Amino acid sequence: MNEFMMIFRHPVPGETTLSPEQLQAGIELWQNWIGGIAAQGKFVSTNQLGFQGKTLRPGRVVTDGPYAEVKEMVGGYVIVKAASLQEAADLAEGCPILAMGGHVEVRDIMKID
């Protein structure tokens, strides 16, 4: 089995806030989706990324924020085990971010010996 990273991209958050009920429903969707992958023995790890960060560019240019001049941001990732890129993409099909206006980028993880 190879490892693949699913990178979750979504629009930069605006001023809208979710109610506690909406937030809980969203958390449950994510838990169920990731739980389904784990039940197949294909889950490796996951993390949600925060909104703070710095971007470093050549010439010692440092800007605030994990994003600059973009309309979307990376919100988190999941690492899964799959036999192929297609199988990993199939696992991504149920990702809740797709219903929220975002998308999933599936990438292979290269092994460095």
C-alpha positions as CSV (number, residue, x, y, z in Angstrom):
1,M,0.0,0.0,0.0
2,N,1.1,3.5,-0.8
3,E,0.3,6.6,1.2
4,F,-1.6,9.6,-0.3
5,M,-2.4,13.0,1.2
6,M,-5.8,14.6,0.7
7,I,-5.5,18.4,0.9
8,F,-8.7,20.2,1.7
9,R,-9.1,23.6,0.1
10,H,-11.9,26.0,0.8
11,P,-12.8,29.6,0.2
12,V,-11.2,32.1,2.7
13,P,-13.7,32.4,5.6
14,G,-15.7,35.5,5.7
15,E,-17.7,37.1,8.5
16,T,-20.3,34.5,8.6
17,T,-20.4,32.3,11.7
18,L,-22.1,29.0,12.2
19,S,-24.5,28.2,15.0
20,P,-23.4,25.7,17.6
21,E,-25.9,23.2,15.9
22,Q,-24.4,23.8,12.5
23,L,-20.9,23.4,13.8
24,Q,-21.7,20.1,15.6
25,A,-23.4,18.8,12.5
26,G,-20.3,19.6,10.4
27,I,-18.0,17.9,13.0
28,E,-20.2,14.8,12.8
29,L,-19.9,14.7,9.0
30,W,-16.1,14.8,9.2
31,Q,-16.0,12.2,12.0
32,N,-18.2,9.8,10.0
33,W,-16.3,10.2,6.8
34,I,-12.9,9.8,8.5
35,G,-14.3,6.9,10.6
36,G,-15.4,5.2,7.4
37,I,-11.9,5.3,6.0
38,A,-10.5,4.1,9.4
39,A,-12.9,1.2,9.4
40,Q,-11.4,0.1,6.1
41,G,-7.9,0.1,7.7
42,K,-6.8,2.9,5.3
43,F,-6.5,5.9,7.7
44,V,-3.0,7.1,8.7
45,S,-3.4,10.6,10.2
46,T,-5.1,13.9,9.9
47,N,-4.9,17.5,11.2
48,Q,-6.8,20.7,10.8
49,L,-4.7,23.8,10.1
50,G,-5.2,27.1,11.9
51,F,-5.6,30.5,10.4
52,Q,-2.3,32.0,11.6
53,G,1.0,31.6,9.8
54,K,3.7,33.3,7.9
55,T,4.8,32.9,4.3
56,L,8.5,33.1,3.5
57,R,9.6,34.1,0.0
58,P,13.0,34.4,-1.6
59,G,15.0,37.5,-0.6
60,R,13.9,37.2,3.1
61,V,10.5,38.5,2.4
62,V,8.1,37.4,5.1
63,T,4.4,38.1,5.1
64,D,1.7,37.4,7.7
65,G,-0.9,34.7,7.0
66,P,-0.8,31.3,5.5
67,Y,-2.2,32.8,2.3
68,A,-1.5,35.9,0.3
69,E,-3.6,37.2,-2.6
70,V,-5.7,34.0,-2.8
71,K,-9.4,33.3,-2.7
72,E,-9.0,29.9,-1.0
73,M,-6.9,28.3,1.6
74,V,-5.7,24.9,2.8
75,G,-7.8,24.0,5.8
76,G,-6.4,20.6,6.7
77,Y,-5.4,17.2,5.4
78,V,-5.8,13.5,5.8
79,I,-3.2,10.8,5.0
80,V,-4.5,7.5,3.8
81,K,-3.2,4.2,2.6
82,A,-4.4,3.0,-0.8
83,A,-3.3,0.7,-3.6
84,S,-3.4,3.5,-6.2
85,L,-4.1,7.1,-6.8
86,Q,-7.5,6.2,-8.2
87,E,-8.4,4.3,-5.0
88,A,-7.3,7.3,-2.9
89,A,-9.4,9.6,-5.1
90,D,-12.4,7.2,-4.6
91,L,-11.9,7.6,-0.8
92,A,-12.0,11.4,-1.2
93,E,-15.4,11.3,-2.9
94,G,-17.3,11.4,0.3
95,C,-15.4,14.3,1.9
96,P,-17.6,16.9,3.5
97,I,-15.6,19.8,2.1
98,L,-17.1,19.1,-1.3
99,A,-20.6,20.0,0.0
100,M,-19.2,23.2,1.5
101,G,-17.9,24.7,-1.7
102,G,-14.4,23.4,-1.3
103,H,-12.3,20.8,-3.1
104,V,-9.9,18.0,-2.3
105,E,-6.5,17.6,-3.9
106,V,-5.2,14.0,-3.7
107,R,-1.4,13.6,-4.0
108,D,1.0,10.7,-3.7
109,I,3.5,10.8,-0.9
110,M,7.0,10.1,-2.1
111,K,9.2,7.8,0.0
112,I,12.7,9.1,0.6
113,D,15.2,6.5,1.6
